[in-house]
């Protein structure tokens, strides 16, 4: 087990009806005037926003609204919201929505006290040293942004999608009410579960050997999500299944599943290769849902890299799928290859069972699109990137090609 620093300062309030407690919880943090950030209509249409407004008002918390955050949030929206937050002298952020809304709020939170352009943090690597407090009401379990020190923003003008990390903008409070997710469409639910599993896998395949406690936590999260998925898709109002998915998404990305697996105590575990490859898809084609892109890219990446550490993949095969190599029936090398391949196939079959895409062709992408993807991937990640097996641009090309 490598040295690590684990920070999880978020207060999680979880359960039925806790949405109505958000005002009191925000007030208890000492916040009196928040920027209320939300997306493009569902929270308004379903009445969630009215409940939040009423709760804030009852608790004496003023708010200024900034709606319209899109999936794959764009930096121009963030810039406008920063100006609004400054003009209205807000002292905190309250995001009501999923990962896109929460990430947009985070970017506003550390953009307000900064003298330059907020895109500097993403494109120039400017350190993030200050941020307004961020609070959330989660409506779409997927990104894990409600408990993470991660933030991803797109810049359409540059066709780039970049992320930053830091504990200074981790949410101070997150309200997790599984009942808010009863109305999520099946595709969005499935894409969210795919993203959660990818978050665990990015840390699990981090170039570090076994860390038994953390590895069992990781495998357990994946198994729990896979067990809950068919239940929640069959019955969207299955509270226990929805609760499992919501809490699983939080634990998948608050760094618990990476403790002891990082190459540096203060750096998140993993090279995040699959996310880097997928971000190019949804940066150039904003209509691609991040989790759906990962359903294609993650298995393709696994098939390309597993030989760099077969033992790690065999552990994954055993602990997640109960697959062991049939050493008695075939030569060792073939048995290992068959077991690993079977596990990867099982993972992709699970994604497809939820209605996720299987190939880049399902997004109407072909070989002609790959050079464009590689161009911005090189700009964002350099000639080599990754931790489990550092990838060259030719490796990335091969992965994209194999996913067609």
Secondary structure, DSSP 8 states (H G I E B T S, - for coil): ----------EEEESTTGGGGHHHHHHHTT--EEEEEE-SSHHHHTTHHHHHHHHHHHTT-EEEEE----SS-BHHHHHHHHHHHHHTT-SEEEEEESHHHHHHHHHHHHHHT-SS-THHHHHT--------EEEEEE-S-SS-TTT-SEEEEEEGGGTEEEEEE-GGGS-SEEEE-GGGGTT--HHHHHHHHHHHHHHHHHHHSSS----HHHHHHHHHHHHHHHHHHHHHHH-TT-HHHHHHHHHHHHHHHSSGGGTT--SSTTS-SS--HHHHHHHHHHHH-TTS-HHHHHHHHHHHHHHHHGGG-HHHHHHHHHHHH-----TTTS-HHHHHHHHHHHHHHHHHHHHHHTT---SGGGGT--HHHHHHHHHHHHHHH-SEE-SSS-EEHHHHHHHHHHT-
